[in-house]
Amino acid sequence: MAVTDEAIEKIKGMIVSGALRPGDRLPKESELAAELGLSRNSLREAVRALSLIRILDVRQGDGTYVTSLDPQLLLEALSFVVDFHRDDTVLEFLAVRRILEPAATALACTRISDAELDRLQAQLDELGQEPSVEELVACDLEFHRGIVQSSGNSVLCSLLDGLSGPTTRARVWRGLTQEDAVSRTLHEHRAILAALRDRDAEAARSWATVHIASVEQWLRSTL
């Protein structure tokens, strides 16, 4: 194991064991290095790495703190990694969305407020019957984000937010090249919304699956 990796593991061990808790300030560098049996250089590199993935917060002139360790904060690193996807992995991102998003939509059924349902309805009404592909995809992102947020699961929300980026280009491409893509997407959005209004979790799950699978199926046949 590389020296820096060892240092990361030792700091991680302190956090997992509860020796360092969310919001705690780390001991002085010299003290912590001695306590963990590390060189100050390897400790410094470990702190830098853990700050990049939002586990530690380095405050200039104040010290280094453990962050809140909130899942949404930690999963921001996922978005960074996802940005480096290759085109040939888009199908894999869609497959993961197809697994997770219907579950989130079903969860939202019992938790989404009437006010949020009205907001989503107004969004669809404002879009009209013949939106541009760009308008439709932007609305699609907001539509699903609103539903997933209503599921009340911050981890699911962060994961799906991170996964939606790589599939945006595929959705635009489909909208430009598949004849009925726009009308089909609008129909599926309305069906999902109707299921949510009826508080029918299984119907909501099914329509969300159909919605994502149709993009996945089109892309698979196109590639």
MDAnalysis code that builds the backbone (N, CA, C; Angstrom):
import MDAnalysis as mda
import numpy as np

u = mda.Universe.empty(669, n_residues=223, atom_resindex=np.repeat(np.arange(223), 3), trajectory=True)
u.add_TopologyAttr("name", ["N", "CA", "C"] * 223)
u.add_TopologyAttr("resid", np.arange(1, 224))
u.add_TopologyAttr("resname", ["MET", "ALA", "VAL", "THR", "ASP", "GLU", "ALA", "ILE", "GLU", "LYS", "ILE", "LYS", "GLY", "MET", "ILE", "VAL", "SER", "GLY", "ALA", "LEU", "ARG", "PRO", "GLY", "ASP", "ARG", "LEU", "PRO", "LYS", "GLU", "SER", "GLU", "LEU", "ALA", "ALA", "GLU", "LEU", "GLY", "LEU", "SER", "ARG", "ASN", "SER", "LEU", "ARG", "GLU", "ALA", "VAL", "ARG", "ALA", "LEU", "SER", "LEU", "ILE", "ARG", "ILE", "LEU", "ASP", "VAL", "ARG", "GLN", "GLY", "ASP", "GLY", "THR", "TYR", "VAL", "THR", "SER", "LEU", "ASP", "PRO", "GLN", "LEU", "LEU", "LEU", "GLU", "ALA", "LEU", "SER", "PHE", "VAL", "VAL", "ASP", "PHE", "HIS", "ARG", "ASP", "ASP", "THR", "VAL", "LEU", "GLU", "PHE", "LEU", "ALA", "VAL", "ARG", "ARG", "ILE", "LEU", "GLU", "PRO", "ALA", "ALA", "THR", "ALA", "LEU", "ALA", "CYS", "THR", "ARG", "ILE", "SER", "ASP", "ALA", "GLU", "LEU", "ASP", "ARG", "LEU", "GLN", "ALA", "GLN", "LEU", "ASP", "GLU", "LEU", "GLY", "GLN", "GLU", "PRO", "SER", "VAL", "GLU", "GLU", "LEU", "VAL", "ALA", "CYS", "ASP", "LEU", "GLU", "PHE", "HIS", "ARG", "GLY", "ILE", "VAL", "GLN", "SER", "SER", "GLY", "ASN", "SER", "VAL", "LEU", "CYS", "SER", "LEU", "LEU", "ASP", "GLY", "LEU", "SER", "GLY", "PRO", "THR", "THR", "ARG", "ALA", "ARG", "VAL", "TRP", "ARG", "GLY", "LEU", "THR", "GLN", "GLU", "ASP", "ALA", "VAL", "SER", "ARG", "THR", "LEU", "HIS", "GLU", "HIS", "ARG", "ALA", "ILE", "LEU", "ALA", "ALA", "LEU", "ARG", "ASP", "ARG", "ASP", "ALA", "GLU", "ALA", "ALA", "ARG", "SER", "TRP", "ALA", "THR", "VAL", "HIS", "ILE", "ALA", "SER", "VAL", "GLU", "GLN", "TRP", "LEU", "ARG", "SER", "THR", "LEU"])
u.atoms.positions = np.array([
    [0.847, -1.199, 0.000],
    [0.000, 0.000, 0.000],
    [0.883, 1.251, 0.000],
    [0.563, 2.214, -0.897],
    [1.325, 3.456, -0.956],
    [1.183, 4.207, 0.364],
    [2.207, 5.002, 0.663],
    [2.225, 5.723, 1.945],
    [1.007, 6.635, 2.089],
    [0.655, 7.334, 0.996],
    [-0.504, 8.238, 1.057],
    [-1.788, 7.450, 1.288],
    [-1.910, 6.295, 0.622],
    [-3.103, 5.444, 0.811],
    [-3.215, 4.979, 2.264],
    [-2.077, 4.656, 2.846],
    [-2.058, 4.235, 4.249],
    [-2.536, 5.366, 5.152],
    [-2.068, 6.579, 4.846],
    [-2.474, 7.747, 5.631],
    [-3.979, 7.987, 5.510],
    [-4.516, 7.849, 4.271],
    [-5.954, 8.016, 4.042],
    [-6.742, 6.993, 4.861],
    [-6.278, 5.740, 4.838],
    [-6.958, 4.674, 5.577],
    [-6.969, 4.955, 7.082],
    [-5.892, 5.504, 7.594],
    [-5.812, 5.771, 9.040],
    [-6.761, 6.903, 9.440],
    [-6.838, 7.942, 8.602],
    [-7.783, 9.030, 8.897],
    [-9.218, 8.522, 8.767],
    [-9.456, 7.730, 7.715],
    [-10.783, 7.129, 7.529],
    [-11.162, 6.292, 8.747],
    [-10.192, 5.527, 9.269],
    [-10.444, 4.706, 10.450],
    [-10.863, 5.529, 11.646],
    [-10.258, 6.693, 11.820],
    [-10.623, 7.577, 12.937],
    [-12.060, 8.075, 12.792],
    [-12.471, 8.357, 11.530],
    [-13.824, 8.865, 11.292],
    [-14.849, 7.753, 11.492],
    [-14.555, 6.576, 10.933],
    [-15.479, 5.442, 11.038],
    [-15.651, 4.992, 12.489],
    [-14.565, 5.040, 13.254],
    [-14.628, 4.596, 14.656],
    [-15.304, 5.613, 15.563],
    [-15.442, 6.844, 15.065],
    [-16.060, 7.893, 15.885],
    [-15.052, 8.732, 16.647],
    [-13.757, 8.432, 16.481],
    [-12.732, 9.265, 17.128],
    [-12.778, 10.677, 16.560],
    [-13.127, 10.785, 15.284],
    [-13.390, 12.088, 14.656],
    [-14.824, 12.072, 14.160],
    [-15.594, 13.077, 14.549],
    [-17.003, 13.123, 14.169],
    [-17.258, 14.290, 13.206],
    [-18.418, 14.279, 12.516],
    [-18.751, 15.401, 11.636],
    [-18.634, 16.734, 12.373],
    [-17.901, 17.670, 11.758],
    [-17.715, 18.990, 12.348],
    [-16.496, 19.111, 13.237],
    [-15.859, 17.979, 13.597],
    [-14.671, 18.022, 14.461],
    [-13.473, 18.612, 13.721],
    [-12.657, 19.286, 14.487],
    [-11.404, 19.821, 13.939],
    [-10.294, 18.793, 14.163],
    [-9.487, 18.551, 13.126],
    [-8.383, 17.611, 13.264],
    [-7.315, 18.186, 14.185],
    [-6.603, 17.342, 14.934],
    [-5.482, 17.834, 15.746],
    [-4.446, 18.501, 14.850],
    [-3.517, 19.226, 15.460],
    [-2.441, 19.861, 14.691],
    [-1.705, 18.803, 13.873],
    [-1.202, 19.238, 12.739],
    [-0.543, 18.310, 11.810],
    [0.552, 17.488, 12.482],
    [1.396, 18.147, 13.269],
    [2.511, 17.440, 13.908],
    [2.006, 16.398, 14.906],
    [0.953, 16.766, 15.663],
    [0.388, 15.849, 16.658],
    [-0.289, 14.648, 15.992],
    [-1.071, 14.924, 14.934],
    [-1.795, 13.850, 14.259],
    [-0.816, 12.897, 13.559],
    [0.224, 13.461, 12.939],
    [1.219, 12.627, 12.260],
    [1.898, 11.687, 13.257],
    [2.241, 12.220, 14.422],
    [2.897, 11.395, 15.454],
    [1.934, 10.325, 15.976],
    [0.679, 10.721, 16.192],
    [-0.323, 9.782, 16.718],
    [-0.555, 8.615, 15.761],
    [-0.547, 8.907, 14.448],
    [-0.835, 7.885, 13.449],
    [0.419, 7.196, 12.912],
    [1.589, 7.673, 13.362],
    [2.846, 7.085, 12.896],
    [3.116, 7.372, 11.435],
    [2.790, 8.604, 11.024],
    [2.956, 9.007, 9.624],
    [3.930, 10.165, 9.507],
    [4.492, 10.321, 8.320],
    [5.291, 11.529, 8.073],
    [4.322, 12.675, 7.822],
    [4.787, 13.890, 8.076],
    [3.902, 15.043, 7.863],
    [3.561, 15.195, 6.385],
    [4.481, 14.809, 5.495],
    [4.215, 14.909, 4.058],
    [3.091, 13.973, 3.628],
    [3.148, 12.716, 4.095],
    [2.100, 11.764, 3.702],
    [0.761, 12.160, 4.315],
    [0.773, 12.697, 5.520],
    [-0.461, 13.173, 6.145],
    [-1.046, 14.327, 5.339],
    [-0.164, 15.242, 4.906],
    [-0.605, 16.403, 4.130],
    [-1.265, 15.956, 2.813],
    [-0.661, 14.964, 2.155],
    [-1.210, 14.449, 0.897],
    [-2.565, 13.776, 1.132],
    [-2.679, 13.060, 2.239],
    [-3.937, 12.389, 2.564],
    [-5.043, 13.413, 2.821],
    [-4.713, 14.462, 3.544],
    [-5.696, 15.520, 3.835],
    [-6.137, 16.182, 2.538],
    [-5.179, 16.425, 1.649],
    [-5.515, 17.045, 0.360],
    [-6.479, 16.145, -0.430],
    [-6.195, 14.849, -0.461],
    [-7.051, 13.909, -1.202],
    [-8.449, 13.832, -0.592],
    [-8.523, 13.788, 0.733],
    [-9.823, 13.683, 1.400],
    [-10.623, 14.975, 1.309],
    [-9.940, 16.085, 1.136],
    [-10.663, 17.351, 0.954],
    [-11.272, 17.419, -0.444],
    [-10.602, 16.798, -1.425],
    [-11.124, 16.799, -2.794],
    [-12.432, 16.037, -2.899],
    [-12.589, 14.998, -2.090],
    [-13.835, 14.218, -2.132],
    [-14.783, 14.621, -1.001],
    [-14.552, 15.789, -0.447],
    [-15.455, 16.471, 0.482],
    [-15.620, 15.763, 1.830],
    [-14.623, 14.982, 2.229],
    [-14.669, 14.375, 3.558],
    [-14.052, 15.318, 4.577],
    [-13.005, 16.028, 4.154],
    [-12.373, 17.030, 5.007],
    [-12.531, 18.407, 4.387],
    [-12.577, 19.405, 5.237],
    [-12.697, 20.799, 4.801],
    [-11.502, 21.562, 5.351],
    [-10.600, 21.973, 4.461],
    [-9.396, 22.711, 4.867],
    [-9.715, 24.198, 4.845],
    [-9.672, 24.831, 6.018],
    [-9.999, 26.259, 6.128],
    [-8.705, 27.027, 6.397],
    [-8.315, 27.824, 5.428],
    [-7.057, 28.556, 5.522],
    [-6.999, 29.402, 6.790],
    [-5.953, 29.188, 7.575],
    [-5.753, 29.971, 8.790],
    [-6.600, 29.533, 9.963],
    [-7.404, 28.486, 9.775],
    [-8.292, 28.041, 10.850],
    [-8.045, 26.577, 11.221],
    [-7.782, 25.747, 10.235],
    [-7.553, 24.333, 10.513],
    [-8.311, 23.453, 9.546],
    [-8.277, 22.166, 9.799],
    [-8.948, 21.185, 8.945],
    [-10.043, 20.506, 9.743],
    [-11.220, 20.447, 9.151],
    [-12.393, 19.914, 9.836],
    [-12.986, 18.737, 9.060],
    [-13.616, 17.836, 9.786],
    [-14.436, 16.811, 9.150],
    [-15.709, 17.505, 8.689],
    [-16.136, 17.239, 7.443],
    [-17.355, 17.882, 6.951],
    [-18.576, 17.272, 7.637],
    [-19.755, 17.668, 7.168],
    [-20.998, 17.119, 7.730],
    [-21.159, 15.641, 7.388],
    [-20.395, 15.156, 6.382],
    [-20.500, 13.780, 5.876],
    [-21.901, 13.484, 5.349],
    [-22.612, 14.545, 4.990],
    [-23.938, 14.382, 4.403],
    [-23.805, 13.652, 3.062],
    [-24.660, 12.660, 2.793],
    [-24.546, 11.900, 1.539],
    [-24.544, 12.770, 0.289],
    [-25.377, 13.817, 0.281],
    [-25.430, 14.677, -0.902],
    [-24.105, 15.379, -1.132],
    [-23.443, 15.770, -0.050],
    [-22.137, 16.428, -0.157],
    [-21.095, 15.447, -0.689],
    [-21.073, 14.259, -0.110],
    [-20.069, 13.264, -0.504],
    [-20.286, 12.768, -1.926],
    [-21.540, 12.685, -2.345],
    [-21.827, 12.159, -3.678],
    [-21.592, 13.181, -4.789],
    [-21.257, 14.434, -4.400],
    [-20.895, 15.418, -5.414],
    [-19.671, 14.947, -6.196],
    [-18.823, 14.169, -5.531],
    [-17.633, 13.641, -6.214],
    [-18.036, 12.718, -7.354],
    [-19.188, 12.064, -7.235],
    [-19.657, 11.183, -8.293],
    [-19.867, 11.957, -9.592],
    [-20.448, 13.163, -9.483],
    [-20.693, 13.974, -10.672],
    [-19.392, 14.285, -11.393],
    [-18.340, 14.522, -10.623],
    [-17.031, 14.813, -11.202],
    [-16.513, 13.607, -11.976],
    [-16.622, 12.431, -11.386],
    [-16.158, 11.196, -12.032],
    [-16.995, 10.899, -13.279],
    [-18.302, 11.083, -13.171],
    [-19.220, 10.786, -14.268],
    [-18.934, 11.650, -15.491],
    [-18.450, 12.868, -15.265],
    [-18.134, 13.765, -16.376],
    [-17.082, 13.189, -17.316],
    [-16.322, 12.206, -16.855],
    [-15.259, 11.623, -17.670],
    [-15.708, 10.351, -18.392],
    [-17.031, 10.131, -18.453],
    [-17.518, 8.921, -19.102],
    [-17.179, 8.924, -20.587],
    [-17.083, 7.737, -21.150],
    [-16.904, 7.568, -22.592],
    [-18.279, 7.316, -23.210],
    [-18.397, 7.642, -24.501],
    [-19.690, 7.471, -25.171],
    [-20.194, 6.039, -25.089],
    [-19.269, 5.070, -25.082],
    [-19.718, 3.676, -25.078],
    [-20.232, 3.206, -23.723],
    [-20.184, 4.073, -22.714],
    [-20.728, 3.692, -21.401],
    [-22.103, 4.306, -21.138],
    [-22.616, 5.089, -22.105],
    [-23.918, 5.741, -21.900],
    [-25.012, 4.709, -21.642],
    [-24.973, 3.598, -22.350],
    [-25.972, 2.543, -22.132],
    [-25.930, 2.025, -20.707],
    [-24.734, 1.970, -20.128],
    [-24.611, 1.496, -18.747],
    [-25.219, 2.497, -17.776],
    [-25.024, 3.783, -18.042],
    [-25.650, 4.810, -17.192],
    [-27.174, 4.727, -17.291],
    [-27.686, 4.524, -18.508],
    [-29.130, 4.400, -18.690],
    [-29.667, 3.166, -17.967],
    [-28.908, 2.082, -17.994],
    [-29.336, 0.858, -17.314],
    [-29.440, 1.074, -15.806],
    [-28.501, 1.827, -15.250],
    [-28.551, 2.115, -13.806],
    [-29.736, 3.027, -13.497],
    [-29.969, 4.015, -14.363],
    [-31.142, 4.882, -14.178],
    [-32.430, 4.055, -14.218],
    [-32.483, 3.077, -15.147],
    [-33.680, 2.253, -15.281],
    [-33.941, 1.427, -14.022],
    [-32.898, 1.114, -13.297],
    [-33.047, 0.364, -12.044],
    [-33.485, 1.287, -10.903],
    [-32.852, 2.449, -10.805],
    [-33.054, 3.318, -9.643],
    [-34.247, 4.275, -9.762],
    [-34.438, 4.854, -10.954],
    [-35.443, 5.919, -11.054],
    [-36.883, 5.432, -10.873],
    [-37.251, 4.273, -11.417],
    [-38.609, 3.786, -11.133],
    [-38.850, 3.569, -9.639],
    [-37.829, 3.108, -8.930],
    [-37.969, 2.923, -7.477],
    [-38.189, 4.263, -6.788],
    [-37.436, 5.285, -7.218],
    [-37.591, 6.622, -6.636],
    [-38.973, 7.192, -6.962],
    [-39.460, 6.932, -8.176],
    [-40.776, 7.436, -8.586],
    [-41.885, 6.776, -7.774],
    [-41.735, 5.476, -7.538],
    [-42.720, 4.766, -6.708],
    [-42.711, 5.303, -5.276],
    [-41.520, 5.570, -4.751],
    [-41.401, 6.137, -3.406],
    [-42.081, 7.497, -3.309],
    [-41.935, 8.278, -4.386],
    [-42.495, 9.639, -4.379],
    [-44.017, 9.625, -4.338],
    [-44.619, 8.519, -4.774],
    [-46.084, 8.434, -4.869],
    [-46.792, 8.822, -3.570],
    [-46.283, 8.338, -2.457],
    [-46.951, 8.591, -1.182],
    [-46.434, 9.857, -0.497],
    [-45.410, 10.457, -1.069],
    [-44.768, 11.582, -0.382],
    [-44.863, 12.916, -1.124],
    [-45.078, 12.853, -2.427],
    [-45.097, 14.098, -3.201],
    [-46.337, 14.923, -2.820],
    [-46.153, 16.220, -2.688],
    [-47.261, 17.091, -2.261],
    [-48.131, 17.475, -3.457],
    [-49.360, 17.872, -3.170],
    [-50.245, 18.342, -4.242],
    [-49.656, 19.586, -4.906],
    [-48.990, 20.418, -4.111],
    [-48.389, 21.640, -4.662],
    [-47.296, 21.290, -5.672],
    [-46.496, 20.276, -5.367],
    [-45.439, 19.869, -6.284],
    [-46.035, 19.241, -7.540],
    [-47.102, 18.466, -7.382],
    [-47.792, 17.890, -8.543],
    [-48.334, 18.996, -9.438],
    [-48.888, 20.035, -8.819],
    [-49.407, 21.177, -9.596],
    [-48.267, 21.890, -10.323],
    [-47.120, 21.979, -9.669],
    [-45.956, 22.651, -10.296],
    [-45.486, 21.857, -11.518],
    [-45.429, 20.542, -11.368],
    [-45.010, 19.702, -12.488],
    [-46.019, 19.769, -13.636],
    [-47.306, 19.827, -13.276],
    [-48.354, 19.941, -14.301],
    [-48.224, 21.264, -15.055],
    [-47.985, 22.348, -14.308],
    [-47.841, 23.673, -14.928],
    [-46.625, 23.695, -15.858],
    [-45.575, 23.007, -15.454],
    [-44.353, 22.908, -16.267],
    [-44.654, 22.234, -17.602],
    [-45.424, 21.131, -17.551],
    [-45.791, 20.423, -18.779],
    [-46.720, 21.268, -19.647],
    [-47.680, 21.942, -19.020],
    [-48.623, 22.780, -19.765],
    [-47.893, 23.916, -20.473],
    [-46.930, 24.509, -19.774],
    [-46.169, 25.623, -20.343],
    [-45.326, 25.166, -21.537],
    [-44.883, 23.926, -21.490],
    [-44.051, 23.378, -22.563],
    [-44.841, 23.270, -23.868],
    [-46.163, 23.012, -23.771],
    [-46.998, 22.914, -24.969],
    [-46.857, 21.575, -25.677],
    [-47.475, 21.497, -26.849],
    [-47.527, 20.241, -27.599],
    [-46.325, 20.043, -28.528],
    [-45.669, 21.135, -28.921],
    [-44.569, 21.024, -29.884],
    [-43.337, 21.811, -29.424],
    [-42.753, 21.426, -28.295],
    [-41.553, 22.124, -27.836],
    [-40.343, 21.751, -28.699],
    [-39.311, 22.572, -28.636],
    [-38.059, 22.192, -29.303],
    [-37.435, 21.047, -28.517],
    [-36.518, 20.333, -29.154],
    [-35.858, 19.211, -28.472],
    [-35.110, 19.707, -27.247],
    [-34.433, 20.852, -27.392],
    [-33.664, 21.397, -26.268],
    [-34.581, 21.750, -25.102],
    [-35.735, 22.362, -25.395],
    [-36.700, 22.708, -24.340],
    [-37.227, 21.446, -23.660],
    [-37.501, 20.432, -24.460],
    [-38.035, 19.187, -23.920],
    [-37.025, 18.505, -22.994],
    [-35.764, 18.442, -23.412],
    [-34.748, 17.775, -22.595],
    [-34.507, 18.537, -21.300],
    [-34.500, 19.879, -21.370],
    [-34.331, 20.690, -20.148],
    [-35.497, 20.438, -19.195],
    [-36.708, 20.364, -19.748],
    [-37.898, 20.094, -18.931],
    [-37.832, 18.680, -18.361],
    [-37.348, 17.733, -19.173],
    [-37.232, 16.336, -18.753],
    [-36.347, 16.231, -17.512],
    [-35.225, 16.927, -17.532],
    [-34.294, 16.894, -16.388],
    [-34.969, 17.429, -15.127],
    [-35.666, 18.569, -15.269],
    [-36.329, 19.190, -14.120],
    [-37.516, 18.357, -13.635],
    [-38.225, 17.770, -14.568],
    [-39.388, 16.937, -14.240],
    [-38.965, 15.762, -13.353],
    [-37.937, 15.053, -13.785],
    [-37.488, 13.886, -13.014],
    [-36.819, 14.290, -11.701],
    [-36.089, 15.406, -11.723],
    [-35.442, 15.861, -10.488],
    [-36.499, 16.194, -9.436],
    [-37.573, 16.864, -9.854],
    [-38.645, 17.214, -8.919],
    [-39.285, 15.983, -8.297],
    [-39.493, 14.948, -9.116],
    [-40.100, 13.710, -8.608],
    [-39.159, 13.004, -7.645],
    [-37.904, 12.865, -8.049],
    [-36.930, 12.138, -7.218],
    [-36.717, 12.854, -5.883],
    [-36.673, 14.188, -5.912],
    [-36.529, 14.937, -4.660],
    [-37.704, 14.664, -3.724],
    [-38.876, 14.450, -4.311],
    [-40.065, 14.175, -3.502],
    [-40.059, 12.778, -2.895],
    [-39.124, 11.928, -3.335],
    [-39.035, 10.584, -2.757],
    [-38.566, 10.639, -1.312],
    [-37.910, 11.753, -0.950],
    [-37.429, 11.922, 0.415],
    [-36.132, 11.192, 0.701],
    [-35.504, 10.619, -0.333],
    [-34.248, 9.892, -0.144],
    [-33.119, 10.696, -0.780],
    [-32.308, 11.347, 0.048],
    [-31.268, 12.241, -0.464],
    [-30.169, 11.489, -1.211],
    [-29.927, 10.233, -0.832],
    [-28.902, 9.445, -1.517],
    [-29.356, 9.120, -2.939],
    [-30.595, 8.647, -3.077],
    [-31.147, 8.368, -4.404],
    [-31.120, 9.620, -5.266],
    [-31.489, 10.731, -4.667],
    [-31.551, 12.003, -5.386],
    [-30.172, 12.382, -5.920],
    [-29.149, 12.270, -5.089],
    [-27.797, 12.634, -5.502],
    [-27.263, 11.685, -6.559],
    [-27.519, 10.395, -6.390],
    [-27.059, 9.408, -7.370],
    [-27.680, 9.669, -8.744],
    [-28.988, 9.892, -8.768],
    [-29.668, 10.091, -10.043],
    [-29.317, 11.428, -10.671],
    [-29.064, 12.423, -9.851],
    [-28.631, 13.717, -10.367],
    [-27.291, 13.563, -11.084],
    [-26.405, 12.785, -10.466],
    [-25.096, 12.558, -11.071],
    [-25.175, 11.731, -12.341],
    [-26.130, 10.818, -12.399],
    [-26.251, 9.918, -13.548],
    [-26.994, 10.539, -14.726],
    [-27.735, 11.615, -14.479],
    [-28.551, 12.181, -15.558],
    [-27.705, 12.905, -16.596],
    [-26.571, 13.478, -16.185],
    [-25.722, 14.239, -17.097],
    [-25.284, 13.483, -18.337],
    [-24.688, 12.289, -18.177],
    [-24.184, 11.558, -19.338],
    [-25.263, 11.142, -20.328],
    [-26.528, 11.085, -19.880],
    [-27.585, 10.638, -20.790],
    [-28.252, 11.805, -21.516],
    [-27.869, 13.042, -21.180],
    [-28.511, 14.215, -21.793],
    [-28.283, 14.246, -23.293],
    [-27.029, 14.039, -23.719],
    [-26.715, 14.096, -25.143],
    [-27.479, 13.023, -25.912],
    [-27.612, 11.827, -25.323],
    [-28.362, 10.745, -25.977],
    [-29.821, 11.145, -26.160],
    [-30.387, 11.843, -25.154],
    [-31.785, 12.243, -25.237],
    [-31.998, 13.310, -26.311],
    [-31.023, 14.247, -26.410],
    [-31.112, 15.271, -27.459],
    [-30.997, 14.606, -28.830],
    [-30.039, 13.712, -28.952],
    [-29.816, 12.991, -30.213],
    [-31.074, 12.237, -30.633],
    [-31.702, 11.550, -29.686],
    [-32.937, 10.823, -29.990],
    [-34.030, 11.782, -30.450],
    [-34.162, 12.924, -29.743],
    [-35.193, 13.894, -30.084],
    [-35.039, 14.446, -31.491],
    [-33.788, 14.568, -31.933],
    [-33.525, 15.119, -33.263],
    [-33.684, 14.090, -34.378],
    [-33.505, 12.817, -34.048],
    [-33.460, 11.798, -35.102],
    [-34.646, 10.838, -35.119],
    [-35.334, 10.664, -33.991],
    [-36.471, 9.737, -33.967],
    [-37.766, 10.521, -34.154],
    [-38.550, 10.114, -35.105],
    [-39.700, 10.903, -35.551],
    [-40.678, 11.252, -34.433],
    [-41.063, 10.294, -33.612],
    [-42.104, 10.543, -32.615],
    [-41.555, 10.709, -31.201],
    [-40.243, 10.978, -31.077],
    [-39.614, 11.022, -29.752],
    [-40.230, 12.099, -28.856],
    [-40.495, 13.284, -29.411],
    [-41.021, 14.394, -28.600],
    [-42.417, 14.064, -28.082],
    [-43.305, 13.631, -28.979],
    [-44.682, 13.333, -28.551],
    [-44.723, 12.148, -27.586],
    [-43.848, 11.167, -27.813],
    [-43.803, 10.002, -26.922],
    [-43.335, 10.406, -25.526],
    [-42.321, 11.257, -25.465],
    [-41.814, 11.716, -24.162],
    [-42.886, 12.487, -23.405],
    [-43.602, 13.382, -24.111],
    [-44.671, 14.151, -23.462],
    [-45.764, 13.211, -22.940],
    [-46.125, 12.219, -23.741],
    [-47.147, 11.250, -23.327],
    [-46.712, 10.496, -22.066],
    [-45.458, 10.070, -22.033],
    [-44.948, 9.323, -20.882],
    [-44.873, 10.195, -19.636],
    [-44.504, 11.471, -19.803],
    [-44.483, 12.386, -18.662],
    [-45.882, 12.541, -18.066],
    [-46.861, 12.701, -18.947],
    [-48.244, 12.869, -18.458],
    [-48.734, 11.596, -17.763],
    [-48.329, 10.453, -18.280],
    [-48.738, 9.173, -17.667],
    [-48.108, 9.008, -16.287],
    [-46.843, 9.395, -16.160],
    [-46.167, 9.329, -14.850],
    [-46.869, 10.259, -13.870],
    [-47.173, 11.469, -14.335],
    [-47.823, 12.459, -13.468],
    [-49.215, 11.988, -13.041],
    [-49.952, 11.378, -13.958],
    [-51.291, 10.870, -13.629],
    [-51.204, 9.766, -12.577],
    [-50.221, 8.896, -12.703],
    [-50.042, 7.818, -11.720],
    [-49.690, 8.390, -10.349],
    [-48.878, 9.448, -10.338],
    [-48.520, 10.093, -9.068],
    [-49.751, 10.739, -8.429],
    [-50.590, 11.370, -9.250],
    [-51.819, 11.989, -8.720],
    [-52.761, 10.938, -8.147],
    [-52.782, 9.764, -8.784],
    [-53.641, 8.673, -8.305],
    [-53.028, 7.947, -7.107],
    [-51.786, 8.329, -6.765],
    [-51.038, 7.660, -5.678],
    [-50.911, 6.155, -5.964],
    [-50.707, 5.850, -7.255],
    [-50.578, 4.463, -7.696],
    [-49.094, 4.161, -7.910],
    [-48.454, 3.627, -6.891],
    [-47.005, 3.436, -6.926],
    [-46.565, 2.488, -8.036],
    [-47.322, 1.415, -8.265],
    [-46.915, 0.431, -9.278],
    [-47.061, 0.994, -10.689],
    [-48.111, 1.765, -10.912],
    [-48.275, 2.398, -12.230],
    [-47.169, 3.423, -12.460],
    [-46.840, 4.181, -11.407],
    [-45.767, 5.179, -11.522],
    [-44.435, 4.496, -11.822],
    [-44.183, 3.389, -11.124],
    [-42.953, 2.621, -11.346],
    [-42.901, 2.105, -12.797],
    [-44.024, 1.571, -13.269],
    [-44.075, 0.997, -14.619],
    [-43.843, 2.055, -15.696],
    [-44.505, 3.197, -15.558],
    [-44.338, 4.247, -16.552],
    [-42.931, 4.834, -16.542],
    [-42.341, 4.948, -15.358],
    [-40.956, 5.441, -15.279],
    [-40.000, 4.457, -15.956],
    [-40.272, 3.164, -15.789],
    [-39.452, 2.133, -16.440],
    [-39.581, 2.213, -17.956],
    [-40.816, 2.325, -18.437],
    [-41.067, 2.445, -19.879],
    [-40.359, 3.675, -20.442],
    [-40.442, 4.766, -19.704],
    [-39.879, 6.049, -20.140],
    [-38.364, 5.956, -20.351],
    [-37.669, 5.392, -19.388],
    [-36.209, 5.289, -19.497],
    [-35.810, 4.178, -20.464],
    [-36.546, 3.081, -20.432],
    [-36.229, 1.953, -21.307],
    [-36.382, 2.316, -22.773],
    [-37.305, 3.223, -23.095],
    [-37.501, 3.592, -24.501],
    [-36.271, 4.312, -25.050],
    [-35.649, 5.158, -24.222],
    [-34.403, 5.827, -24.640],
    [-33.290, 4.794, -24.780],
    [-33.214, 3.910, -23.805],
    [-32.178, 2.873, -23.800],
    [-32.318, 1.962, -25.029],
    [-33.563, 1.580, -25.328],
    [-33.833, 0.683, -26.456],
    [-33.457, 1.348, -27.779],
    [-33.836, 2.628, -27.913],
    [-33.505, 3.371, -29.132],
    [-31.998, 3.478, -29.304],
    [-31.303, 3.825, -28.242],
    [-29.857, 3.998, -28.329],
    [-29.162, 2.672, -28.656],
    [-29.649, 1.601, -28.060],
    [-29.039, 0.289, -28.313],
    [-29.187, -0.088, -29.798],
    [-30.376, 0.171, -30.369],
    [-30.582, -0.171, -31.777],
    [-29.780, 0.761, -32.688],
    [-29.624, 2.019, -32.273],
    [-28.881, 2.989, -33.085],
    [-27.392, 2.679, -33.090],
    [-26.870, 2.281, -31.918],
    [-25.443, 1.977, -31.830],
    [-25.117, 0.635, -32.478],
])
